[in-house]
Amino acid sequence: MAVNTKAVFLDMDGTILNHTNEVSMETKEIIDELRSAGVFVFVATGRSADELAEMLPEGFAVDGIITANGMAGYIGEEVVFEHALPMELVETIIAKARERQIYYELFPHGQTRLVLNQDKGFVEAAVRDPKPDSVQINEWISRQKAIEEDIEWTDEVTGTHFSKFYFFARTRDEINDWKIELKELQEHMEFTVTPSSPHNAEVMVANVSKASGIEQMLERFGLIGCETLAIGDSDNDVKMFEYVSHAVAMKNAQDHIKELVDEVTEFSCDENGVYHYLKTKVWAQLEAKATKV
């Protein structure tokens, strides 16, 4: 693994979150220990900042968070960077999603996600019970919670500062067809598309990813060039894996993700895999270094 790791970047879903969207206290505590020892720890997620506030346990602390797959970065209340989708793109994609009746959520920076009232019927229908067998339980829980609690149903899109679109479909064929349409749209409009599961896709500003967010965060802390480590599990982590010094995939990651990384955790997200990895590899490395001194 990377020697003298100075900065660690952790994905959320399928990584520090188990499949019921919980972070263990052991994971919180090992992060606290690493930070106390001088290692910088960051969250790098596809989720929005508002979602993190609801999901992370009390007292959970990191040096910074990269949200919406690199669309925004924060250190506490400080905004390190924020990118916004062009409004022409927002309007075009909503119209195309309506034509295909694809579940969507539009995320404003710092505000509740939006869905237009005229699209409520097909959006709600996408998450009707029963859960399709191929949809992971954590994604299903998140979508049902969004429908019941998190979405602002509105008659029109207001504001201009949007971080991303999230799309979901009950079948892989539906989401794959939607990705094909988005790819065709990319021939005329610039934006980035990335999935975090076989049933979803997200749209961000062109050339934005977790990797670009990591670079901006490292620059903010004066850490460009240091040894970096990242742990993740899905396609939206690929650019992050390519950027850091040492890339680690979760045991529960799909095989094509595992083939891209330097190492795979011994335990899955449901087995406290991040805790075990950080404790036995990064923390152990620090202890060994201290012993030599």
C-alpha positions as CSV (number, residue, x, y, z in Angstrom):
1,M,0.0,0.0,0.0
2,A,1.0,3.7,-0.2
3,V,3.8,4.5,2.2
4,N,3.5,7.6,4.4
5,T,-0.2,8.1,3.5
6,K,-1.1,11.7,4.2
7,A,-4.6,12.0,2.9
8,V,-7.4,9.4,2.8
9,F,-10.6,9.8,0.7
10,L,-13.6,7.7,1.5
11,D,-16.7,7.0,-0.6
12,M,-20.0,6.6,1.3
13,D,-22.5,4.2,-0.3
14,G,-21.2,0.7,-0.2
15,T,-18.0,1.9,1.5
16,I,-18.4,3.6,4.9
17,L,-22.1,3.1,4.7
18,N,-23.4,-0.4,5.0
19,H,-26.4,-1.6,3.0
20,T,-28.9,-0.1,5.4
21,N,-27.1,3.3,5.1
22,E,-25.4,3.3,8.5
23,V,-21.8,4.2,9.5
24,S,-20.4,2.2,12.4
25,M,-19.0,3.9,15.5
26,E,-15.8,1.9,14.9
27,T,-15.3,3.6,11.6
28,K,-15.9,7.0,13.2
29,E,-13.4,6.2,15.9
30,I,-10.6,5.1,13.6
31,I,-11.1,8.2,11.5
32,D,-10.7,10.3,14.7
33,E,-7.5,8.4,15.5
34,L,-6.0,8.9,12.1
35,R,-6.8,12.6,12.1
36,S,-5.3,13.0,15.6
37,A,-2.1,11.3,14.2
38,G,-1.9,13.9,11.4
39,V,-3.6,12.0,8.6
40,F,-6.1,14.1,6.7
41,V,-9.4,12.3,6.1
42,F,-12.1,13.3,3.6
43,V,-15.4,12.0,2.4
44,A,-15.8,11.9,-1.4
45,T,-19.4,11.0,-2.3
46,G,-22.0,11.3,-5.0
47,R,-24.5,12.4,-2.3
48,S,-25.3,16.0,-1.5
49,A,-24.1,17.9,1.6
50,D,-27.7,17.9,3.0
51,E,-27.8,14.1,2.7
52,L,-24.6,13.7,4.6
53,A,-25.8,15.8,7.5
54,E,-28.8,13.4,7.9
55,M,-26.8,10.1,7.5
56,L,-23.6,10.5,9.4
57,P,-23.5,9.7,13.2
58,E,-23.3,12.3,15.8
59,G,-19.8,13.6,16.3
60,F,-18.6,12.2,12.9
61,A,-15.8,14.6,11.7
62,V,-13.5,14.7,8.7
63,D,-11.3,17.4,7.3
64,G,-13.5,18.1,4.3
65,I,-16.2,16.7,2.1
66,I,-16.4,16.4,-1.6
67,T,-20.1,16.0,-2.7
68,A,-22.1,15.3,-5.8
69,N,-19.2,13.5,-7.5
70,G,-16.9,16.5,-7.3
71,M,-19.5,19.3,-7.9
72,A,-18.9,20.9,-4.5
73,G,-16.4,20.8,-1.7
74,Y,-16.7,22.0,1.9
75,I,-14.6,22.4,5.0
76,G,-17.2,22.8,7.7
77,E,-19.2,25.9,6.6
78,E,-16.5,27.1,4.2
79,V,-17.3,26.6,0.5
80,V,-14.0,25.5,-1.1
81,F,-15.6,25.1,-4.6
82,E,-19.0,24.8,-6.2
83,H,-19.9,24.1,-9.9
84,A,-23.3,24.7,-11.4
85,L,-25.1,23.0,-14.3
86,P,-26.0,25.4,-17.2
87,M,-29.7,26.2,-17.1
88,E,-30.2,25.2,-20.8
89,L,-28.9,21.8,-19.9
90,V,-31.2,21.5,-16.9
91,E,-34.3,22.4,-19.0
92,T,-33.3,20.1,-21.8
93,I,-32.6,17.1,-19.6
94,I,-35.9,17.5,-17.7
95,A,-37.8,17.6,-21.0
96,K,-36.1,14.4,-22.2
97,A,-36.6,12.6,-18.9
98,R,-40.3,13.4,-19.1
99,E,-40.5,12.0,-22.6
100,R,-38.9,8.7,-21.4
101,Q,-40.6,8.9,-18.0
102,I,-37.3,8.4,-16.2
103,Y,-37.2,9.0,-12.5
104,Y,-35.1,12.1,-11.8
105,E,-34.0,14.4,-8.9
106,L,-32.5,17.8,-9.5
107,F,-30.2,19.0,-6.7
108,P,-29.7,22.7,-6.0
109,H,-26.6,23.6,-4.0
110,G,-27.6,23.8,-0.3
111,Q,-31.3,23.3,-0.9
112,T,-33.9,20.5,-1.1
113,R,-33.8,18.4,-4.3
114,L,-36.6,19.2,-6.8
115,V,-39.0,17.3,-9.0
116,L,-41.7,19.0,-11.1
117,N,-45.3,18.3,-10.1
118,Q,-46.2,17.3,-13.6
119,D,-43.7,14.5,-13.4
120,K,-44.8,13.2,-10.0
121,G,-46.8,10.2,-11.3
122,F,-44.0,8.5,-13.2
123,V,-41.4,9.4,-10.6
124,E,-43.4,7.8,-7.8
125,A,-44.2,4.8,-9.9
126,A,-40.5,4.1,-10.3
127,V,-40.2,3.3,-6.6
128,R,-43.5,1.4,-6.1
129,D,-43.3,-1.9,-4.2
130,P,-42.1,-4.5,-4.6
131,K,-38.4,-3.8,-4.9
132,P,-36.9,-5.3,-8.1
133,D,-34.5,-8.1,-7.1
134,S,-31.6,-6.5,-8.9
135,V,-31.9,-3.1,-7.0
136,Q,-29.7,-2.9,-3.9
137,I,-31.5,-2.3,-0.7
138,N,-29.6,0.8,0.2
139,E,-30.5,2.5,-3.1
140,W,-34.2,1.4,-2.6
141,I,-34.3,2.8,0.9
142,S,-32.8,6.1,-0.3
143,R,-35.3,6.4,-3.1
144,Q,-38.3,5.7,-1.0
145,K,-37.1,8.1,1.6
146,A,-36.6,10.7,-1.1
147,I,-40.2,10.3,-2.3
148,E,-41.7,10.4,1.3
149,E,-39.5,13.1,2.9
150,D,-36.8,14.7,0.8
151,I,-38.2,15.9,-2.5
152,E,-39.7,19.3,-3.0
153,W,-42.5,18.9,-5.5
154,T,-42.7,22.2,-7.4
155,D,-44.6,23.6,-10.3
156,E,-41.5,25.1,-11.9
157,V,-37.7,25.1,-11.6
158,T,-36.6,28.1,-9.6
159,G,-33.0,29.2,-9.0
160,T,-30.0,28.7,-11.2
161,H,-27.4,27.0,-9.0
162,F,-27.8,23.2,-9.4
163,S,-25.2,20.6,-8.6
164,K,-26.4,17.5,-10.4
165,F,-29.2,15.3,-11.7
166,Y,-29.8,11.8,-10.2
167,F,-31.7,9.3,-12.4
168,F,-33.1,5.9,-11.4
169,A,-34.9,3.1,-13.2
170,R,-36.5,-0.1,-12.1
171,T,-34.7,-2.2,-14.8
172,R,-31.2,-2.1,-16.2
173,D,-32.6,-1.9,-19.7
174,E,-34.5,1.3,-18.9
175,I,-31.4,3.0,-17.4
176,N,-29.1,1.8,-20.1
177,D,-31.4,3.2,-22.8
178,W,-31.5,6.5,-20.9
179,K,-27.6,6.5,-20.8
180,I,-27.6,6.0,-24.6
181,E,-29.9,9.1,-25.0
182,L,-27.6,11.1,-22.6
183,K,-24.6,10.1,-24.7
184,E,-26.3,11.3,-27.8
185,L,-27.1,14.6,-26.1
186,Q,-23.4,15.0,-25.2
187,E,-22.7,15.4,-28.9
188,H,-24.5,18.8,-28.7
189,M,-24.0,19.8,-25.0
190,E,-21.1,19.3,-22.6
191,F,-21.6,17.4,-19.4
192,T,-20.4,14.4,-17.5
193,V,-22.4,11.2,-16.8
194,T,-21.5,8.7,-14.2
195,P,-23.3,5.8,-12.5
196,S,-22.9,4.6,-8.9
197,S,-25.0,1.5,-9.4
198,P,-26.4,-0.6,-12.3
199,H,-29.8,1.2,-11.8
200,N,-28.8,4.8,-11.8
201,A,-26.9,7.6,-13.5
202,E,-25.9,11.1,-12.5
203,V,-25.2,14.2,-14.6
204,M,-22.6,16.8,-13.6
205,V,-20.7,19.7,-15.2
206,A,-18.3,18.5,-18.0
207,N,-14.9,17.3,-16.7
208,V,-16.0,17.2,-13.1
209,S,-15.5,14.1,-11.0
210,K,-14.4,13.0,-7.6
211,A,-10.8,13.2,-8.9
212,S,-11.2,16.9,-9.8
213,G,-12.7,17.5,-6.4
214,I,-9.8,15.7,-4.7
215,E,-7.3,17.9,-6.6
216,Q,-9.1,21.1,-5.5
217,M,-9.3,19.9,-1.9
218,L,-5.6,18.9,-1.8
219,E,-4.6,22.3,-3.2
220,R,-6.7,24.0,-0.5
221,F,-4.8,22.1,2.2
222,G,-1.4,22.5,0.5
223,L,-1.2,18.7,0.0
224,I,-0.6,18.4,-3.7
225,G,2.0,15.7,-4.3
226,C,1.5,13.9,-1.0
227,E,0.7,10.2,-0.7
228,T,-3.0,9.7,-1.1
229,L,-5.3,6.7,-0.6
230,A,-8.9,6.2,-1.6
231,I,-11.5,3.6,-0.8
232,G,-14.6,3.1,-2.9
233,D,-16.8,0.5,-4.6
234,S,-18.4,1.7,-7.8
235,D,-18.1,3.4,-11.2
236,N,-18.2,6.9,-9.9
237,D,-15.0,6.1,-7.9
238,V,-13.0,5.2,-11.0
239,K,-11.6,8.7,-11.7
240,M,-10.8,8.9,-8.0
241,F,-8.9,5.6,-8.1
242,E,-6.9,6.8,-11.1
243,Y,-5.9,10.0,-9.4
244,V,-4.7,8.8,-6.0
245,S,-1.4,7.1,-5.1
246,H,-3.1,3.9,-3.8
247,A,-6.6,2.7,-4.8
248,V,-8.6,0.3,-2.7
249,A,-11.9,-1.3,-3.7
250,M,-14.4,-2.8,-1.2
251,K,-14.9,-6.5,-1.1
252,N,-18.5,-5.9,-2.1
253,A,-17.4,-4.0,-5.3
254,Q,-18.2,-5.5,-8.7
255,D,-15.4,-7.4,-10.3
256,H,-14.7,-4.8,-13.0
257,I,-14.0,-2.3,-10.2
258,K,-11.7,-4.7,-8.3
259,E,-9.6,-5.1,-11.5
260,L,-8.8,-1.4,-11.6
261,V,-7.3,-1.0,-8.1
262,D,-4.2,-1.8,-6.1
263,E,-5.9,-3.7,-3.3
264,V,-9.3,-5.0,-2.2
265,T,-10.5,-4.9,1.4
266,E,-10.8,-8.2,3.3
267,F,-14.3,-7.3,4.6
268,S,-17.4,-5.9,2.9
269,C,-19.2,-2.7,3.9
270,D,-21.6,-4.8,5.9
271,E,-18.6,-6.3,7.7
272,N,-17.1,-3.0,8.7
273,G,-14.6,-3.2,5.9
274,V,-13.3,0.4,6.0
275,Y,-12.7,0.2,9.7
276,H,-10.7,-3.0,9.4
277,Y,-8.7,-1.7,6.5
278,L,-7.8,1.6,8.1
279,K,-7.0,-0.1,11.4
280,T,-4.8,-2.9,10.0
281,K,-3.1,-1.0,7.2
282,V,-3.0,2.8,7.7
283,W,-3.0,2.9,11.5
284,A,-0.6,-0.1,11.7
285,Q,1.7,1.8,9.3
286,L,1.7,4.8,11.6
287,E,2.4,2.6,14.6
288,A,5.3,0.9,12.9
289,K,6.8,4.2,11.9
290,A,6.5,5.5,15.4
291,T,8.2,2.4,16.8
292,K,11.2,2.9,14.5
293,V,11.5,6.5,15.7
